[in-house]
Amino acid sequence: MATELERFRDEVREWLELNCPASMRTPMVDSEIPWGGRNAKFPNPDTKLWLDRMIEKGWTVPTWPEQYGGAGLSIEQAQVLEQEMEKINARTPLFSMGIFMLGPVLLELGTEEQKQRFLPDIARGKRRWCQGYSEPGAGSDLASLSTKAELRGDHYLINGSKIWNSEADQSDWIFCLVRTDFDAPKHKGISFLLFDLDSPGVDRQPIKLISGSSVFCQTFFDDVKVPAENLVGEENAGWSIAKRLLQYERQNVGKHLNKSFDIKLWDLAKKYSSSADGQIEPDLRSRIARQAIQDGALGLLIERLEREADNPNAGSMSSVMKVAMADINLQRGELAIEAMGAAGLGWQGDEFPEEALGEVRVWLRGKANSIEGGTSEVNLNIIAKRILGLPDPQH
């Protein structure tokens, strides 16, 4: 007799076969990534069709409660859904910092009014969110942030700037750390606010990266008015919310990057570095195989963290995953460049395959993995203190 989970798997498999368009069973193309938002564009109509169908099922956020746009699935059911999507190479229907980062925090710490107001729109891709954490003078030492929020009756007045805001120029709203008490110890005077980036006084400036793209911005706030009801949690108690969100960020960044680790390396090596009989040089073949093993181990770690979400050490374990993800992705980038041989030396020009030029930029972009979401050094300190129980070297 089939178990309930097996019956669910059969239902998922049948639904996906009927509802996932053929073009959504191919590798994701950058121009077709479904970020959502009020200015969302869908060059491929199937992207919108696939998103709408998944929204209707509640499967953009399958474990969220139905009243907030989810499907109320158990963790085990959500893993079945993910496994069946991977079997047919189905694309993720919606990419969103709201889903990966803000949503879980609001589910846990937001008021009921905030959940009703923001979560359904996140689930449906109606708002595109960005993160307002780092500042020019507050990176790894994030608690030193100085963007100021003054309470003026029913609203806050925001002044300052944030930096390295991913896709801020394409986003609608921001979840932002601000200082509401300059006299308190630096960790205790911080608050967590949500606000519209089209508000008067907001200026978003893209930052050009070494890869040639401009996915990051510096965002300036000049007397930006934010309704007081957009405060998440209590005033001056935003640091604990910030840390909780970082745990979700590290876990989800690792999870979604891991899905791309096992693709292309073998194909690149066969295409650009194999001998006339199609054989890959033994040392390179061995290192690519080792990379595949590491990718698989990281996938198992991610699955373990999802199953142990209530474990007191789950937050600290996300730092383990983040460090591992950064290292593995950097190694993958280096291997990809090496596997392409002379084709991996190009930056531009018709003499270099477009595929190779893309991989070079992916390699350069990957250099940020050890910084974003908390630097590897900061995460190693978390692992040392909270998991290994090592003494703080400052004391």
N, C-alpha and C positions, 0 to 999 in steps of 0.2 A: 504494500500500500504506500502510495506516494505521501511524503510528509507535506506539511503546509508550505514549507520553504521551497520544496521541489515543485509544488503546484504553482507557486508564485513565479518561479523561474520559467516554467512553461508559458505562463501568461505574458511575462515580460518579453520572452523570445518571440512569441507570436505577434505581440503588439509592435515591437521594433521592426519586425520583418514587413509589416503592413504600413508602417507610418514613417520610417526613416528614409528620406529620399536618397537615391543612389549617389548624388554628388555630396551628400553629407557623410558618406562612408569612405571618404578620401582624406589624405593628410590635409591639415588646416593650412590655408593660404593666408598670409598676413593681411591682405586687403579684405578678407572675408571674416575676420575675427569678430564675433558678435558681442560687442561691448555694451550694447543697449544705450539708454539715455534718451533725453528728449530730442537730440539731433541725430539719432541712430540712422545709419545708412546700410542698405543691404544690396551690394552689387550683384549677389547671387540670390534670386528670389527664393530658392530652396532654403537658404539660411533663415529667412523670416518664417517660412512654412514650418520648418523643423522646430524653431523656437516656440512658435505659437502652439504647436502640438504638445511640446513638453510642458509648457506653461499650463495648458489645460489639464494635464495629468498631475501637476504639482511636482514634476520631476526635475525642475531646475534646482529645487531645494528639497529633495525627497524626504529628509528627516524632520523638516520643520512642520509644526502643527498646521492643519488644513486652514484654520482661520487666518493664518498669516501667509498663505500662498503655497504651502508645502503639501505633502501627501501623507504626512504622519507615519512614514515607514520606520521600521526598526533599523538599527545599524546593520543587522544581518541582511535584511531585505535591500537596503541601499547598496550593500556590497554586491548582492546578486545583480541588481540593476547595472552597476558599474561593470561587472564582469561580462554581462551579456552585451553591453554597448561596446566593450573592447573587442569582443569576438567578431563583431561586424565592422570594426574600425569606425564606429559612429563618433562624430565630432561632439565635443562639449557644446551644449546648445547656447550657453550664456556665460561669458567671462565677466566677473564683477568683483571689485573689492568689497562691495556691499555684501555679496554672498560669502566670500572667503574670510572677511575680517570683521566688518561692522555688524552684520546680521547676527552672528553668534553672540556678540557682546550685548546687543539689544535684547535678544532672547533671554539672556541671563540676568542683565542688570537694568534694562530699560523699564520705564513705566508702561502700564497697559496702553495708555494713550499714545506713547511713542511707538510701541509695537504695532498698533493698529495703523498709525500714520505712515510709518516708514517701511515695515517689513513686506507687505504685499507688493509695494512698488519695486522693492529690491528683487523679489522673486520673479516679477514680470519684466524686469529690465527697464522700468520707466525712468529711473534715475541712475546716472553714472556717478560713482563716488571716487574721490581721491583722498589721500592721507596727508594730514598736516602735522608732522612730528618734528623732523630735523630743522634746524636753523643754522645760519652761517656760523654762529658761535656756540651751537649745541648739537653735536653729532652723537658720538658714542656717549658723551656725558649729557644725555638728553634732558636730565632734570635741571640743567642750567638754562633752559629755555627762557626767553624774555618777552615773547609776544604777549602783549598786555590786554586784559579784558576788564573793563570797569563796569560795574553794575549801575545803570542809570534808570531806576524805576523798573519798568517792565522789559528792559532790554540791556544787553551788554554792548559796549563800544570797544571794538577791536583795533589795535594798532601794533604793527610789527611786520615780520616776514617769515616765511617758511621756504625751505629749499629741498631739492630732490623730490618734489612732488610728482610722482609718476602720472603722466597724461593729464595734468591739471588743466591744461589748455583745452582739453577735449571733455572735461568732466562738468557735471552739473552742480554737485554738492561736495562738501569737504567735511571730514571728521577731524577735529583740530584740537591740539593741546594748547592751552593758554594759561598765562599766570594771572591769578586773581588775588594773590596775596604776596606782596614783595617782602613782607616782614617775617613771614613764616620760614622755617627750614625749607630748602629748595624742593624737596620731594613732597612737601605738604601744602604748597600754595598753588597747586596746578589743578585746572578744571578741564572737562572734556565737553566740547561744544560741537554742534552740527549746524551748518549754515549753507545758504545758496551762494554759489560762486558768481552769480550774476548780480549780487548785491552791489549797490554803489560803494566805491572805495576799494574794490578788489582789482588788482592788476596782475595778470599771469604772463610771465616771460619765459619762453622755452630756452633750454640750455643745450647747446650742440655738443654731442659726445664724440669720443674718439672713433666710434663706429660709423659716424656720419649722420646718425639719427638724432632726434631731439625728443626723446620720450620723457625726459625730466624737465621740470620747470622751477623757477623761483617765483613765489607768489607773495605779493605785497598787500598789506591791509592798512588803509588810511581811514580811520573813523568809520569802520564798518559796523552797522547796527545789526545785532542778532537777537531775536526774541529770547527772553529768559527761559521760556518753556523748552528751548532747544538744548538746555543743559542736561547731560546724562549723568545720573548719580548726584551726589551732593557737591556743592561748591567746595573747592580746595581739596577734594578727595578723588581727583581724576587720575592720580598716579597709579592706583591699583587697577583702574579701568584700562589705562594705557598698557600696563604690563600684561593684562589678560588678553588684550587685542593682539599684542606682539606674539603671544603663544599661538593664537589662531593663525597669524600671518606666517610664522615659521613653519607650522605644520602644513598649511595649504600651499605655500610657495614650494616646499619640498615635494609635496604630493603631485602637483601639476607639472613641475619641471621633470619629475621622475618619469612621467609618461613619454617624454621625448628622448630619454637617454638611449633606449635600445634600438632606435631607428638610424638608418643611414650609414653607420660605421662600416658594416660589412659591405654594403653596396658601394660606398666610396672607395674602399680599399680594392675591391674587385675591379672597379671601373678605371681607377687611376694608378694603382700600384701593383697590379698583378702581372705575372709573367705571361708569355704568349699562350701558355696552356691554361691560363686562368687561375694559377696558384698564387696565393698571398705569401709574401716572405714570412718565414716561421716566427721570427721574433715579433713582428707586427701582429700576426695572427694570434699569437699567445697573449699579447697585451690587450687586444680587442676582446678576446674571450674572457680575460680577467675583468675587464670593464663590464661586460655583460653580467658576470657573477655579482659584482658590486651593485649594479643596478637592481638585480633581483633581490639582493639582501636589503637594500634601501626600501624596496617595495614592501617587503615583509615587515620591516620596522614601522612603516606608515600604517599598514594594516593592524599591527599590534597596538599602536597608539589610538587608532579609531575604536578598537575593542575595549581599551582601558581608559576611556575618557574620564571616568570617575576616580581613577587612581590619583592619590595625592601628589605623586611624582610626575604626572602626565605633562604638566606645564614645563618642568625641567627637562623631561625627555624630548620635548619639541626642540630644545636647543641641540640635543644630540643629532636629531634628524637634520636640523638646519646646517650644522657644521659638515655632516656627512654629505648632504646634498651639494653644498658649495664646492667641496673638494672633488666629488665625483663629476660634477658638471665641468669644472675646470680641466680635469683630466680628459674628459670626453672631447672638449674643444681642442685640446692639444693633439689628441689622437686623430681627430678629423682633419686638421691641417696637415699632419704628417702623412695621413693616408692618401691625401690628394697630390702629394709630391709637388712638382713644379706648379701645378694648377693652384695650389694653396698659397702661392707667393703673390698672387695678384690682388690689386685693389680696385682697378677699373680698366676698361679697355675690351674691345671685341675679341681679342685673342684669348681671353679667359672665359670659361663657361660661366653662365649666370649662376648656376648651382654652386660653383666654387666661390664666387664672390659673396654669395649669401652666407656660406659657411664661415668665411673669414669674419664677416660682421657679427655672426652669432658668437664666434669665439671671443671677439673683443667685448661684446655685450656681456658675456659670461663673467668677465673680470669683476663685475659689480656684485656677483652673487655672494662673495665673502664679506660684503659691506652691507647691502640692503637687508632689511629685516633684522638688524642687529649684527654687528661685525662678528667674525669668527672668534676674535679675541675676547669680546664680551661674553659670547656664548660659552666659550671654554671656561671662563671664570664661573659662570652659572653652573656648569657641569661639575667643576671642581668643588664648589661650596655646597651645592644642594643635593648632588647625587653621591659624590665621593666623600663628602664630609671633610674636605681638607680645610685647614685654617686659612683665614684671610691674611695674605702676605702683608697687608697694611697694618696689622695689629700684632 
